[in-house]
Amino acid sequence: MSNFDYKEALKEIPHKPGVYQYWNDENVIIYIGKAKNLKNRVSSYFNKDLNTNGKTKVLVSKIRKITFTIVDTEIDAWLLENSLIKKHQPRYNVLLKDDKTYPWLVVKNEHFPRIFWTRRIIRDGSKYLGPYASISMMHTILDLIRETYPLRTCNLALTPQNIDAGKFKVCLEYQLGNCKGPCQKFQSEPDYQQNIEEIKDILNGKTGAVVRQLKEQMEQAAINLDFEAAHKLKRKFDLLDNYQSKSTVVNSSITDVDVFSIASEEKYAFVNFLKVMNGVITQTQTIELKKQLEETDEELLSIAISEFRTRYNSQSKEVIVPFEMNVDEGSSIKFTVPKLGEKKKLLDLSQKNVQFFKRGKIDQYEKLNPEVRTERLLTQMMKDLRLNQLPRHIECFDNSNFQGSFPVSAIVVFRDGKPYKKDYRWFNVKTVEGPNDFATMEEAVFRRYRRMIDEQQELPQLIIIDGGKGQLS
């Protein structure tokens, strides 16, 4: 551990859910982990008071760098960890196989679609919803759907021709009320399909209409004193009301895309890259670019896109970016600026990571050189207040009195962003009687700057007074 200052590394890690990667001195990832709280989890590896096994001690001794990716939820952390371990296969991770991984709910592409769960995605036009980090949660949702909507569970080919030919008979599920018997035309296909569309809305997180319907049914059951039915409806209502099925990290509706976002400072820019393949984030990285000639964000992002796509040999035909970019008309790559939907969620995740990386880097710079922070804050003030020059000399006024009598004013002074107590002053107000805040402020400001002008002192670039338009006028 002599070449790695873990205490400095821990300062950059947030108390947020995410995935962390440990790198060795050969710049190879040796371990990937997930955490509900990144800082607490990573810190635990370096806690000497904990009894760690021999393997963990060896792992810690080889760490030379820590990187991390923040996500929205603990479930997203689990999914991202899964995909990154498969890609990088770190030495100290239990390797994950591809045959048994995320469970999904599938709405089959067929007449009178069935809904069931699977771990295998087949590109046959069926709709896959999920994934689910908890298989018990997935079964609960599936049971809820089957209790709320009568759906068929048989694997019969219910084509119009087969139904018209009378090839099928209703089964026990129909007798139990779990199915409306579409196999014998007891339920029309449009009616069945309406149920399917409502189920898709539920699985996509659009539960509002269904929740309202369940609430109405629950209230009606209570009015009818059918408390058993009301209790069952309340259980469904509570589950749906808190239900979230969508994941930003894994989504079967998005195949292969590259996602980029940028955050700029005066001298530096930071770019985050998310690589999505087959609906799974397989690569994430943030880099720092030093500005040379006042390049625009579009110019810098173009450089970063070219670098990342070359570095990772990306063949994606779509690139998601935060703003419109000038692209050659003949380009085979589609640039997308999403406003809504799953692609917008991916862009938001990328922007969240690049902003956090930017804040971490700025904190590092400012700790090493405190003047950098002062210059940044003064520059930001100059821009926000539309000043002609940096407010290196700032003076602030405030008034006070005792129950409407004995008014006084005070001034505090800042030079180069620091309190300059030598120039602090307070004024016994001489021309004002009674509680008159406006006149008190006028006298203090007049006395202060009349003297500075008489003594040919340099006036401040910014004057701040406590009050509103009255004091200012």
SEPA-912340 format. One record per residue (C-alpha): residue in three letters; x, y, z; chain. Coordinates in steps of 0.05 Angstrom, whole numbers. Layout:
<nodes>
+-----+--------+--------+--------+-------+
| res |     xx |     yy |     zz | chain |
+-----+--------+--------+--------+-------+
| ALA |      X |      Y |      Z |     A |
...
+-----+--------+--------+--------+-------+
</nodes>
This chain:
<nodes>
+-----+--------+--------+--------+-------+
| res |     xx |     yy |     zz | chain |
+-----+--------+--------+--------+-------+
| MET |      0 |      0 |      0 |     A |
| SER |     60 |     46 |      0 |     A |
| ASN |     43 |     73 |    -70 |     A |
| PHE |    -30 |     86 |    -56 |     A |
| ASP |    -59 |    139 |    -10 |     A |
| TYR |   -127 |    109 |      4 |     A |
| LYS |   -147 |    166 |     51 |     A |
| GLU |   -143 |    216 |     -6 |     A |
| ALA |   -181 |    169 |    -52 |     A |
| LEU |   -237 |    160 |      0 |     A |
| LYS |   -248 |    236 |      2 |     A |
| GLU |   -274 |    235 |    -69 |     A |
| ILE |   -324 |    178 |    -59 |     A |
| PRO |   -396 |    199 |    -44 |     A |
| HIS |   -449 |    171 |      2 |     A |
| LYS |   -490 |    147 |    -58 |     A |
| PRO |   -508 |     80 |    -89 |     A |
| GLY |   -462 |     56 |   -144 |     A |
| VAL |   -407 |      9 |   -167 |     A |
| TYR |   -333 |     14 |   -149 |     A |
| GLN |   -272 |    -15 |   -185 |     A |
| TYR |   -204 |    -30 |   -155 |     A |
| TRP |   -144 |    -25 |   -202 |     A |
| ASN |    -73 |    -53 |   -193 |     A |
| ASP |     -6 |    -23 |   -211 |     A |
| GLU |    -13 |    -51 |   -282 |     A |
| ASN |    -77 |    -10 |   -291 |     A |
| VAL |   -120 |    -73 |   -291 |     A |
| ILE |   -186 |    -79 |   -255 |     A |
| ILE |   -178 |   -132 |   -201 |     A |
| TYR |   -244 |   -125 |   -165 |     A |
| ILE |   -314 |    -96 |   -179 |     A |
| GLY |   -366 |    -86 |   -124 |     A |
| LYS |   -433 |    -53 |   -113 |     A |
| ALA |   -457 |    -12 |    -54 |     A |
| LYS |   -518 |     23 |    -27 |     A |
| ASN |   -469 |     73 |      2 |     A |
| LEU |   -404 |     76 |    -37 |     A |
| LYS |   -362 |    113 |     16 |     A |
| ASN |   -382 |     67 |     73 |     A |
| ARG |   -371 |      4 |     33 |     A |
| VAL |   -303 |     24 |      4 |     A |
| SER |   -280 |     51 |     71 |     A |
| SER |   -294 |    -16 |    103 |     A |
| TYR |   -238 |    -49 |     63 |     A |
| PHE |   -186 |     -4 |     96 |     A |
| ASN |   -213 |    -10 |    167 |     A |
| LYS |   -158 |    -45 |    206 |     A |
| ASP |   -206 |    -60 |    263 |     A |
| LEU |   -246 |   -108 |    221 |     A |
| ASN |   -226 |   -181 |    217 |     A |
| THR |   -214 |   -191 |    143 |     A |
| ASN |   -195 |   -257 |    112 |     A |
| GLY |   -129 |   -270 |     77 |     A |
| LYS |   -157 |   -262 |      7 |     A |
| THR |   -185 |   -193 |     23 |     A |
| LYS |   -119 |   -170 |     54 |     A |
| VAL |    -82 |   -191 |     -9 |     A |
| LEU |   -134 |   -154 |    -51 |     A |
| VAL |   -126 |    -90 |    -11 |     A |
| SER |    -50 |    -94 |    -15 |     A |
| LYS |    -54 |    -92 |    -91 |     A |
| ILE |   -101 |    -32 |    -98 |     A |
| ARG |    -69 |     27 |   -132 |     A |
| LYS |   -130 |     65 |   -158 |     A |
| ILE |   -205 |     68 |   -143 |     A |
| THR |   -257 |     89 |   -193 |     A |
| PHE |   -332 |     89 |   -185 |     A |
| THR |   -398 |    101 |   -222 |     A |
| ILE |   -458 |    129 |   -185 |     A |
| VAL |   -529 |    105 |   -202 |     A |
| ASP |   -599 |    121 |   -179 |     A |
| THR |   -617 |     59 |   -138 |     A |
| GLU |   -588 |     -1 |   -104 |     A |
| ILE |   -621 |    -45 |   -158 |     A |
| ASP |   -584 |     -7 |   -213 |     A |
| ALA |   -519 |    -17 |   -175 |     A |
| TRP |   -532 |    -92 |   -174 |     A |
| LEU |   -546 |    -93 |   -249 |     A |
| LEU |   -486 |    -51 |   -268 |     A |
| GLU |   -440 |    -93 |   -224 |     A |
| ASN |   -466 |   -156 |   -258 |     A |
| SER |   -452 |   -130 |   -329 |     A |
| LEU |   -383 |   -101 |   -312 |     A |
| ILE |   -359 |   -165 |   -278 |     A |
| LYS |   -379 |   -205 |   -340 |     A |
| LYS |   -341 |   -157 |   -385 |     A |
| HIS |   -277 |   -149 |   -344 |     A |
| GLN |   -276 |   -214 |   -305 |     A |
| PRO |   -233 |   -186 |   -247 |     A |
| ARG |   -187 |   -235 |   -213 |     A |
| TYR |   -218 |   -227 |   -144 |     A |
| ASN |   -291 |   -232 |   -165 |     A |
| VAL |   -332 |   -294 |   -168 |     A |
| LEU |   -342 |   -298 |   -244 |     A |
| LEU |   -413 |   -291 |   -269 |     A |
| LYS |   -440 |   -333 |   -326 |     A |
| ASP |   -487 |   -310 |   -380 |     A |
| ASP |   -536 |   -368 |   -378 |     A |
| LYS |   -571 |   -349 |   -313 |     A |
| THR |   -574 |   -275 |   -301 |     A |
| TYR |   -629 |   -223 |   -301 |     A |
| PRO |   -701 |   -247 |   -298 |     A |
| TRP |   -750 |   -211 |   -344 |     A |
| LEU |   -825 |   -212 |   -355 |     A |
| VAL |   -843 |   -225 |   -428 |     A |
| VAL |   -908 |   -208 |   -465 |     A |
| LYS |   -907 |   -258 |   -522 |     A |
| ASN |   -916 |   -235 |   -594 |     A |
| GLU |   -977 |   -278 |   -609 |     A |
| HIS |  -1053 |   -278 |   -611 |     A |
| PHE |  -1080 |   -271 |   -540 |     A |
| PRO |  -1009 |   -260 |   -512 |     A |
| ARG |   -984 |   -299 |   -452 |     A |
| ILE |   -944 |   -265 |   -397 |     A |
| PHE |   -890 |   -304 |   -361 |     A |
| TRP |   -819 |   -296 |   -335 |     A |
| THR |   -755 |   -316 |   -369 |     A |
| ARG |   -680 |   -305 |   -365 |     A |
| ARG |   -671 |   -311 |   -440 |     A |
| ILE |   -687 |   -254 |   -489 |     A |
| ILE |   -708 |   -277 |   -559 |     A |
| ARG |   -714 |   -225 |   -613 |     A |
| ASP |   -782 |   -248 |   -640 |     A |
| GLY |   -822 |   -185 |   -630 |     A |
| SER |   -842 |   -202 |   -559 |     A |
| LYS |   -841 |   -147 |   -507 |     A |
| TYR |   -791 |   -156 |   -450 |     A |
| LEU |   -801 |   -116 |   -386 |     A |
| GLY |   -753 |   -109 |   -328 |     A |
| PRO |   -702 |   -132 |   -309 |     A |
| TYR |   -714 |   -151 |   -237 |     A |
| ALA |   -658 |   -153 |   -185 |     A |
| SER |   -705 |   -190 |   -138 |     A |
| ILE |   -738 |   -253 |   -167 |     A |
| SER |   -787 |   -254 |   -108 |     A |
| MET |   -809 |   -184 |   -125 |     A |
| MET |   -818 |   -205 |   -198 |     A |
| HIS |   -862 |   -264 |   -177 |     A |
| THR |   -903 |   -219 |   -132 |     A |
| ILE |   -916 |   -171 |   -190 |     A |
| LEU |   -933 |   -230 |   -236 |     A |
| ASP |   -981 |   -258 |   -185 |     A |
| LEU |  -1012 |   -189 |   -177 |     A |
| ILE |  -1023 |   -184 |   -252 |     A |
| ARG |  -1055 |   -253 |   -255 |     A |
| GLU |  -1101 |   -236 |   -196 |     A |
| THR |  -1121 |   -170 |   -227 |     A |
| TYR |  -1128 |   -192 |   -299 |     A |
| PRO |  -1155 |   -260 |   -324 |     A |
| LEU |  -1101 |   -284 |   -373 |     A |
| ARG |  -1090 |   -350 |   -407 |     A |
| THR |  -1031 |   -393 |   -385 |     A |
| CYS |  -1037 |   -448 |   -437 |     A |
| ASN |   -989 |   -451 |   -497 |     A |
| LEU |  -1043 |   -465 |   -548 |     A |
| ALA |  -1039 |   -431 |   -617 |     A |
| LEU |  -1100 |   -388 |   -610 |     A |
| THR |  -1103 |   -363 |   -682 |     A |
| PRO |  -1171 |   -340 |   -709 |     A |
| GLN |  -1171 |   -400 |   -756 |     A |
| ASN |  -1160 |   -451 |   -699 |     A |
| ILE |  -1213 |   -418 |   -655 |     A |
| ASP |  -1264 |   -415 |   -712 |     A |
| ALA |  -1250 |   -489 |   -726 |     A |
| GLY |  -1269 |   -506 |   -654 |     A |
| LYS |  -1203 |   -541 |   -640 |     A |
| PHE |  -1201 |   -524 |   -565 |     A |
| LYS |  -1243 |   -531 |   -502 |     A |
| VAL |  -1239 |   -488 |   -439 |     A |
| CYS |  -1197 |   -517 |   -383 |     A |
| LEU |  -1197 |   -514 |   -307 |     A |
| GLU |  -1169 |   -443 |   -307 |     A |
| TYR |  -1234 |   -420 |   -339 |     A |
| GLN |  -1276 |   -457 |   -287 |     A |
| LEU |  -1235 |   -424 |   -231 |     A |
| GLY |  -1246 |   -355 |   -262 |     A |
| ASN |  -1172 |   -345 |   -278 |     A |
| CYS |  -1185 |   -342 |   -353 |     A |
| LYS |  -1244 |   -318 |   -394 |     A |
| GLY |  -1239 |   -373 |   -446 |     A |
| PRO |  -1215 |   -339 |   -510 |     A |
| CYS |  -1202 |   -409 |   -538 |     A |
| GLN |  -1278 |   -416 |   -546 |     A |
| LYS |  -1294 |   -344 |   -564 |     A |
| PHE |  -1318 |   -328 |   -494 |     A |
| GLN |  -1271 |   -268 |   -496 |     A |
| SER |  -1256 |   -225 |   -557 |     A |
| GLU |  -1185 |   -210 |   -578 |     A |
| PRO |  -1195 |   -133 |   -572 |     A |
| ASP |  -1220 |   -142 |   -500 |     A |
| TYR |  -1161 |   -187 |   -483 |     A |
| GLN |  -1112 |   -139 |   -516 |     A |
| GLN |  -1140 |    -81 |   -475 |     A |
| ASN |  -1119 |   -119 |   -412 |     A |
| ILE |  -1050 |   -130 |   -442 |     A |
| GLU |  -1041 |    -56 |   -455 |     A |
| GLU |  -1060 |    -39 |   -383 |     A |
| ILE |  -1011 |    -92 |   -358 |     A |
| LYS |   -955 |    -62 |   -401 |     A |
| ASP |   -970 |      6 |   -370 |     A |
| ILE |   -963 |    -24 |   -300 |     A |
| LEU |   -897 |    -58 |   -317 |     A |
| ASN |   -871 |      7 |   -348 |     A |
| GLY |   -886 |     43 |   -283 |     A |
| LYS |   -949 |     79 |   -310 |     A |
| THR |   -992 |     56 |   -254 |     A |
| GLY |  -1034 |    118 |   -243 |     A |
| ALA |  -1098 |     97 |   -278 |     A |
| VAL |  -1097 |     26 |   -249 |     A |
| VAL |  -1082 |     53 |   -179 |     A |
| ARG |  -1141 |    100 |   -184 |     A |
| GLN |  -1187 |     44 |   -206 |     A |
| LEU |  -1164 |     -1 |   -149 |     A |
| LYS |  -1175 |     55 |    -99 |     A |
| GLU |  -1246 |     65 |   -124 |     A |
| GLN |  -1260 |    -10 |   -119 |     A |
| MET |  -1229 |    -12 |    -49 |     A |
| GLU |  -1272 |     46 |    -25 |     A |
| GLN |  -1335 |     15 |    -55 |     A |
| ALA |  -1320 |    -52 |    -21 |     A |
| ALA |  -1313 |    -16 |     45 |     A |
| ILE |  -1379 |     20 |     35 |     A |
| ASN |  -1411 |    -48 |     21 |     A |
| LEU |  -1379 |    -75 |     86 |     A |
| ASP |  -1341 |   -127 |     45 |     A |
| PHE |  -1278 |   -118 |     86 |     A |
| GLU |  -1244 |   -181 |     60 |     A |
| ALA |  -1248 |   -157 |    -11 |     A |
| ALA |  -1227 |    -87 |     11 |     A |
| HIS |  -1165 |   -116 |     45 |     A |
| LYS |  -1145 |   -155 |    -17 |     A |
| LEU |  -1154 |    -93 |    -60 |     A |
| LYS |  -1114 |    -52 |    -11 |     A |
| ARG |  -1055 |   -100 |    -16 |     A |
| LYS |  -1056 |    -93 |    -91 |     A |
| PHE |  -1064 |    -18 |    -85 |     A |
| ASP |  -1004 |    -11 |    -38 |     A |
| LEU |   -960 |    -55 |    -81 |     A |
| LEU |   -976 |    -18 |   -145 |     A |
| ASP |   -971 |     50 |   -112 |     A |
| ASN |   -899 |     36 |    -93 |     A |
| TYR |   -880 |     -4 |   -155 |     A |
| GLN |   -821 |     13 |   -199 |     A |
| SER |   -800 |    -34 |   -254 |     A |
| LYS |   -753 |      6 |   -297 |     A |
| SER |   -678 |      5 |   -293 |     A |
| THR |   -631 |     56 |   -324 |     A |
| VAL |   -573 |      7 |   -324 |     A |
| VAL |   -606 |    -50 |   -363 |     A |
| ASN |   -662 |    -42 |   -414 |     A |
| SER |   -679 |    -89 |   -470 |     A |
| SER |   -712 |    -34 |   -512 |     A |
| ILE |   -643 |     -2 |   -522 |     A |
| THR |   -593 |    -43 |   -561 |     A |
| ASP |   -525 |    -12 |   -578 |     A |
| VAL |   -513 |     62 |   -563 |     A |
| ASP |   -457 |    107 |   -539 |     A |
| VAL |   -476 |    160 |   -487 |     A |
| PHE |   -436 |    223 |   -476 |     A |
| SER |   -443 |    284 |   -431 |     A |
| ILE |   -398 |    343 |   -416 |     A |
| ALA |   -387 |    393 |   -359 |     A |
| SER |   -343 |    453 |   -370 |     A |
| GLU |   -302 |    501 |   -328 |     A |
| GLU |   -262 |    561 |   -351 |     A |
| LYS |   -198 |    521 |   -364 |     A |
| TYR |   -221 |    449 |   -363 |     A |
| ALA |   -277 |    405 |   -389 |     A |
| PHE |   -299 |    336 |   -365 |     A |
| VAL |   -332 |    283 |   -409 |     A |
| ASN |   -369 |    220 |   -387 |     A |
| PHE |   -378 |    160 |   -432 |     A |
| LEU |   -427 |    102 |   -423 |     A |
| LYS |   -423 |     44 |   -471 |     A |
| VAL |   -488 |      5 |   -479 |     A |
| MET |   -488 |    -62 |   -515 |     A |
| ASN |   -550 |   -106 |   -521 |     A |
| GLY |   -586 |    -62 |   -471 |     A |
| VAL |   -531 |    -67 |   -418 |     A |
| ILE |   -480 |    -15 |   -395 |     A |
| THR |   -413 |    -50 |   -407 |     A |
| GLN |   -365 |      9 |   -401 |     A |
| THR |   -363 |     74 |   -362 |     A |
| GLN |   -308 |    125 |   -358 |     A |
| THR |   -298 |    200 |   -346 |     A |
| ILE |   -239 |    240 |   -372 |     A |
| GLU |   -211 |    310 |   -363 |     A |
| LEU |   -194 |    355 |   -421 |     A |
| LYS |   -152 |    418 |   -414 |     A |
| LYS |   -175 |    475 |   -458 |     A |
| GLN |   -122 |    506 |   -502 |     A |
| LEU |   -156 |    557 |   -547 |     A |
| GLU |   -224 |    571 |   -514 |     A |
| GLU |   -256 |    512 |   -550 |     A |
| THR |   -332 |    506 |   -547 |     A |
| ASP |   -367 |    448 |   -512 |     A |
| GLU |   -386 |    420 |   -580 |     A |
| GLU |   -314 |    420 |   -603 |     A |
| LEU |   -289 |    387 |   -540 |     A |
| LEU |   -345 |    335 |   -541 |     A |
| SER |   -329 |    318 |   -613 |     A |
| ILE |   -256 |    305 |   -594 |     A |
| ALA |   -278 |    261 |   -535 |     A |
| ILE |   -328 |    221 |   -578 |     A |
| SER |   -275 |    206 |   -629 |     A |
| GLU |   -225 |    186 |   -575 |     A |
| PHE |   -273 |    140 |   -537 |     A |
| ARG |   -302 |    106 |   -598 |     A |
| THR |   -232 |     92 |   -625 |     A |
| ARG |   -206 |     69 |   -557 |     A |
| TYR |   -263 |     20 |   -547 |     A |
| ASN |   -272 |      2 |   -620 |     A |
| SER |   -345 |     23 |   -617 |     A |
| GLN |   -389 |      1 |   -675 |     A |
| SER |   -453 |     34 |   -648 |     A |
| LYS |   -494 |     69 |   -700 |     A |
| GLU |   -526 |    116 |   -650 |     A |
| VAL |   -494 |    167 |   -603 |     A |
| ILE |   -533 |    201 |   -548 |     A |
| VAL |   -510 |    272 |   -532 |     A |
| PRO |   -536 |    330 |   -489 |     A |
| PHE |   -543 |    381 |   -546 |     A |
| GLU |   -548 |    386 |   -622 |     A |
| MET |   -482 |    376 |   -659 |     A |
| ASN |   -460 |    393 |   -729 |     A |
| VAL |   -452 |    327 |   -764 |     A |
| ASP |   -437 |    312 |   -837 |     A |
| GLU |   -500 |    296 |   -875 |     A |
| GLY |   -469 |    232 |   -902 |     A |
| SER |   -451 |    206 |   -833 |     A |
| SER |   -473 |    135 |   -818 |     A |
| ILE |   -477 |    152 |   -744 |     A |
| LYS |   -542 |    180 |   -715 |     A |
| PHE |   -535 |    233 |   -661 |     A |
| THR |   -594 |    237 |   -614 |     A |
| VAL |   -613 |    289 |   -562 |     A |
| PRO |   -667 |    254 |   -522 |     A |
| LYS |   -720 |    294 |   -484 |     A |
| LEU |   -760 |    238 |   -454 |     A |
| GLY |   -759 |    162 |   -444 |     A |
| GLU |   -706 |    111 |   -431 |     A |
| LYS |   -651 |    145 |   -472 |     A |
| LYS |   -662 |    209 |   -432 |     A |
| LYS |   -653 |    168 |   -368 |     A |
| LEU |   -586 |    143 |   -395 |     A |
| LEU |   -564 |    214 |   -412 |     A |
| ASP |   -585 |    237 |   -342 |     A |
| LEU |   -543 |    182 |   -311 |     A |
| SER |   -483 |    203 |   -353 |     A |
| GLN |   -492 |    276 |   -333 |     A |
| LYS |   -498 |    258 |   -260 |     A |
| ASN |   -431 |    222 |   -263 |     A |
| VAL |   -395 |    277 |   -302 |     A |
| GLN |   -420 |    331 |   -254 |     A |
| PHE |   -396 |    291 |   -194 |     A |
| PHE |   -328 |    278 |   -226 |     A |
| LYS |   -322 |    353 |   -241 |     A |
| ARG |   -338 |    372 |   -169 |     A |
| GLY |   -286 |    322 |   -143 |     A |
| LYS |   -232 |    349 |   -189 |     A |
| ILE |   -247 |    421 |   -172 |     A |
| ASP |   -243 |    405 |    -97 |     A |
| GLN |   -174 |    373 |   -109 |     A |
| TYR |   -148 |    434 |   -147 |     A |
| GLU |   -174 |    482 |    -95 |     A |
| LYS |   -144 |    444 |    -36 |     A |
| LEU |    -76 |    447 |    -69 |     A |
| ASN |    -84 |    520 |    -90 |     A |
| PRO |   -137 |    558 |    -50 |     A |
| GLU |   -129 |    619 |    -96 |     A |
| VAL |   -160 |    578 |   -152 |     A |
| ARG |   -225 |    574 |   -113 |     A |
| THR |   -225 |    648 |    -99 |     A |
| GLU |   -214 |    664 |   -173 |     A |
| ARG |   -270 |    616 |   -193 |     A |
| LEU |   -319 |    646 |   -144 |     A |
| LEU |   -302 |    718 |   -163 |     A |
| THR |   -307 |    701 |   -237 |     A |
| GLN |   -375 |    669 |   -225 |     A |
| MET |   -399 |    731 |   -187 |     A |
| MET |   -375 |    776 |   -243 |     A |
| LYS |   -415 |    735 |   -294 |     A |
| ASP |   -478 |    728 |   -251 |     A |
| LEU |   -480 |    802 |   -232 |     A |
| ARG |   -457 |    826 |   -301 |     A |
| LEU |   -398 |    866 |   -274 |     A |
| ASN |   -344 |    896 |   -318 |     A |
| GLN |   -288 |    869 |   -275 |     A |
| LEU |   -274 |    819 |   -220 |     A |
| PRO |   -303 |    843 |   -153 |     A |
| ARG |   -237 |    839 |   -115 |     A |
| HIS |   -260 |    894 |    -68 |     A |
| ILE |   -329 |    883 |    -38 |     A |
| GLU |   -363 |    924 |     17 |     A |
| CYS |   -427 |    904 |     53 |     A |
| PHE |   -473 |    949 |     94 |     A |
| ASP |   -525 |    933 |    147 |     A |
| ASN |   -566 |    973 |    197 |     A |
| SER |   -591 |    961 |    267 |     A |
| ASN |   -628 |    997 |    323 |     A |
| PHE |   -654 |    985 |    393 |     A |
| GLN |   -730 |    985 |    395 |     A |
| GLY |   -732 |   1039 |    341 |     A |
| SER |   -680 |   1084 |    375 |     A |
| PHE |   -604 |   1090 |    373 |     A |
| PRO |   -594 |   1071 |    300 |     A |
| VAL |   -525 |   1047 |    278 |     A |
| SER |   -495 |   1021 |    213 |     A |
| ALA |   -436 |    976 |    200 |     A |
| ILE |   -393 |    958 |    141 |     A |
| VAL |   -351 |    895 |    129 |     A |
| VAL |   -299 |    892 |     74 |     A |
| PHE |   -273 |    835 |     32 |     A |
| ARG |   -210 |    838 |    -10 |     A |
| ASP |   -194 |    782 |    -58 |     A |
| GLY |   -249 |    740 |    -28 |     A |
| LYS |   -223 |    746 |     44 |     A |
| PRO |   -248 |    788 |    103 |     A |
| TYR |   -206 |    851 |    109 |     A |
| LYS |   -220 |    869 |    182 |     A |
| LYS |   -174 |    928 |    181 |     A |
| ASP |   -226 |    966 |    140 |     A |
| TYR |   -287 |    945 |    181 |     A |
| ARG |   -326 |   1006 |    206 |     A |
| TRP |   -388 |   1023 |    245 |     A |
| PHE |   -426 |   1089 |    244 |     A |
| ASN |   -465 |   1126 |    297 |     A |
| VAL |   -521 |   1155 |    255 |     A |
| LYS |   -525 |   1230 |    265 |     A |
| THR |   -580 |   1257 |    219 |     A |
| VAL |   -636 |   1206 |    229 |     A |
| GLU |   -687 |   1206 |    285 |     A |
| GLY |   -732 |   1147 |    298 |     A |
| PRO |   -737 |   1082 |    258 |     A |
| ASN |   -720 |   1101 |    186 |     A |
| ASP |   -679 |   1046 |    154 |     A |
| PHE |   -676 |   1080 |     87 |     A |
| ALA |   -647 |   1145 |    114 |     A |
| THR |   -600 |   1107 |    159 |     A |
| MET |   -571 |   1069 |    100 |     A |
| GLU |   -566 |   1132 |     59 |     A |
| GLU |   -525 |   1168 |    113 |     A |
| ALA |   -477 |   1109 |    123 |     A |
| VAL |   -464 |   1100 |     48 |     A |
| PHE |   -455 |   1175 |     37 |     A |
| ARG |   -406 |   1183 |     95 |     A |
| ARG |   -366 |   1122 |     74 |     A |
| TYR |   -355 |   1141 |      1 |     A |
| ARG |   -349 |   1216 |     11 |     A |
| ARG |   -289 |   1202 |     54 |     A |
| MET |   -259 |   1152 |      6 |     A |
| ILE |   -267 |   1202 |    -52 |     A |
| ASP |   -237 |   1258 |    -11 |     A |
| GLU |   -178 |   1214 |      7 |     A |
| GLN |   -173 |   1190 |    -65 |     A |
| GLN |   -180 |   1118 |    -45 |     A |
| GLU |   -201 |   1066 |    -96 |     A |
| LEU |   -275 |   1051 |    -94 |     A |
| PRO |   -301 |    979 |    -88 |     A |
| GLN |   -323 |    940 |   -150 |     A |
| LEU |   -384 |    914 |   -113 |     A |
| ILE |   -427 |    944 |    -57 |     A |
| ILE |   -478 |    900 |    -21 |     A |
| ILE |   -532 |    930 |     22 |     A |
| ASP |   -581 |    893 |     67 |     A |
| GLY |   -652 |    910 |     46 |     A |
| GLY |   -691 |    920 |    -18 |     A |
| LYS |   -708 |    973 |    -70 |     A |
| GLY |   -721 |   1025 |    -16 |     A |
| GLN |   -651 |   1021 |     12 |     A |
| LEU |   -621 |   1019 |    -58 |     A |
| SER |   -658 |   1081 |    -80 |     A |
+-----+--------+--------+--------+-------+
</nodes>
